[in-house]
Amino acid sequence: MVRRMSDARYRERQWRDRYAPHVAPINQLVDELGTRDEAGHPPYVAPMYRGVHARGLVILRDPGPKAGGDKGSGFLSVENDDQTAQRQDEFFRGAGIDPVDVVPWNAYPWYINRKPSRDQLIQGTEPLRRLIELMPELCVVILEGNDAKAGWTLFLSRHGSWIRSRGIEAVATYHPSRQALQHPDPVERERREEHIRSTLRRACTMMTAGERPVAEDANPRIQAMTRE
């Protein structure tokens, strides 16, 4: 099912369970980030996800209005009532990934609903480090969109050796929104969508492998980077 956050009873259950053991450490981190008054409170990671036990992490740009803001659900979730969340769910499932196995996050975790500046992407690196520390089984990071890739590059400049030591690999593709995939040439639009599908299939293979993948040159490089 998709868009279940439009159901008040479903939202209430997610809210009630936001400190369930598997997501409590992550959402306590979110609460701490919310003490930055000028930035507001980031959306929680919905308890529908495997949380600290997940092997996948997907990073986008910033929370959308159906997640953060006055009218948002208050959660990062593929069940949010918006087209991008629904498309994310469909792309994941089409690649053989159960969406609950991939924790959602953003290069800039606070709600701004616009392109983050470089300084804001830098601000997002420390929360990302702390999140990854909470996920001992993490083996693959999926970067969706140019801002996610830029944020990861800044993150690696600070924590690359640590990521290498953990054997965490990153793969990169387009943001799943229709806007990011728009192009006047239908062939190019299909190529972009197929890039998402093939990247997620590769991530699925990594997540289900018996051993965590390590790049041949032991470098946590961003693989298959593209321009939006």
N, C-alpha and C positions, 0 to 999 in steps of 0.2 A: 504494500500500500504506500501511497505518497500523499503529501500535503496533510498529514494527520494533525499538524499543529493548528489547523483551522478548527479543530474540534476542542472545545473548552475542557471536556473531561480528559482528553489525552494530554493537553497542556498541563492540567492540574496534576496528573500522575507523574509527568516528567519533573515538574517543580517539586513535588513531594519527595521524589527519589534522587534529587540532584546531589545529595551527599551519600548515596549508596557507596559501599566500600570500594567498588571498582572505579568510581569517578570522583570520590571525595578528595583525594590529593590534588587532582587537576582543578576541581572547582573551588577548592580552598585557595589555590594559586590565583584563580580568577578573582576571588573576593579580595585578595591582597592587591591585585592590580587595580581593583575598583576604588582603592583608597586615594588614587590620584584624582582629586576633585575636578581638576581642569579637563580631564580626559573622559570622565564618566566611568561607568561599570561595564566591562566587556561582557558579551553574552557567555553564558555557561556552555560547557560541552554537555549535550543531552545524555542522560543515563541510558539511552537506547544503545550507545556505543560500548565497546569492551574496555574503554578507558585505558588504565595503566597496563592492561594485558594485551592491547592491540599491537600487531606487527606492522601496521601501516599508519602513516601520518600524511594528511593532505593539507597543503598550505595554499591559500588563495590570497587575495589582496587585503581586504578589510571586511568586517561584517556588513552584510546588506541590510536594508531597512526592514526586512521581514525577520531578521534575527535581532538586531539592536534597534535603538531609537524608541520613541514613545509607543509606536504601534507594532514593534517586533515581538516575537515570542519570548525573547530573553535567552534563546538557545541557538547554538550552532547545530544544525541538523538538516539532513536531506528530507526530513518531514516538514520543513517550513513551507508555508503557503506561497511559494513563488516559483517561477519558471526555471530559474537556474538550479534551485535545489532539486526539482523534479528531473531535470536533465542530468544532473550529477548522479542521481540514483540510477537512472537508466543507463548511463555510460558505465558505471561500476558493475551493475548486474550483467550488462552485455559482455563485459570482459571477464566474467566469472568471479567477481569480487562481491562478497556480501558487504554492503555498506557499513554494517556495524563493526567490521574488522578494521576500519580506517578512521582514526580520530581526526576531526576537522579542526583547523586552526587558521590564523591569518598572519601575514607578514607584519601588519599593524593590527594588534588584537582589539583596539578600542574602536568604537563606532564613530566614523566620520563621514561615511558615504561619499567619498571622493578619493582621488588618487593620493596616496601618501607621499610626503616629501622624503628626500634622502635622510634627513634628520629623524623623521618618524620611523623609517625603516630601521635605522640604527637603534632607536628606542625599542623596537620589537625584537632585537636579537637576544637580550637578556631573558625576557619571558620565554622565548623559544628554547633557550638553553635549559631553563628550569623545567619546562615541559618535558623535554627529551630525557632529562634525568629521571623523571617519574615513569618512564616507559622502558623497562629493562629488556623487553622482547622486541623492541622496534628494530626493523631491518631495512625498511624502505620509506623514503620521503618522496611524495608526489608533489611537484611544483606546478601549479596551474596559473599561467599568465606571467607576463614580464615582471610585474612587481614582486610576485612570489620568488622568481628567479633572482631578482636584484637583492631582495632581502636575504636569500640563502647565501649569495656570494658574500655579502657583508658579514653574515654569521660565520661562514667558513674562515674569513680573515681573522677571526678571533678564536674560533673553536675547531678549526680543521683537524688538528692532530688528535683531538679527543674523538671526533666523529670517525676518523680513520681507525683509531684503536678499537672502536666498537663495531667496525665492519658495516656501518650504515651507508647505504647507497642512495643517491638521489636520481630521479628521472623527471624530465620536464616536458610540458606540453602546453597547449592552449587553455585559456580559461573556458569553462563549459558554457558560459552565457551565450545567447544568440548574438548579442552585440559583438562579442569578441570574435565570433566565427563568420561575421558578415563579410561578403565580398560579392562584387557584381558578377563574377564568373562562377557559375554553379560547380564547375570542375574543381576550382580552388576551394570552394566551401566544403565540398565532399572530401578533398584532400586533408583539410584541417580537422574535420570530424574523424576521419580515419586515423589521423595522427593521435588524437585522444584515445581512440579505441586500441590502437596498437601499443601505445605507451602503457595503458592500464592493463593490457594483457601481459606485458612484460613485468609490471609491478605485481600482478597476481602470481606469476611464476616465482618471483622472488619471495613473496609472502608464504608460499606453500612449500618452498624448498626445505630440505632437511637442514641445510646449513645456510647461514646468512651470507649473502653475496658480497664479495670484495672485488673491487676493480682490479684489472690486471696490473696496473701500475701503482696499486695501493693508494690511489688518489680519489677522494670522494667527489669526483667531478660531476657536474650536472650533465647527464647524458641526453642526447637528442634535443639540445636546446633549439628553439625556434623563435621567430618573431611573431607577435600577435598580428 
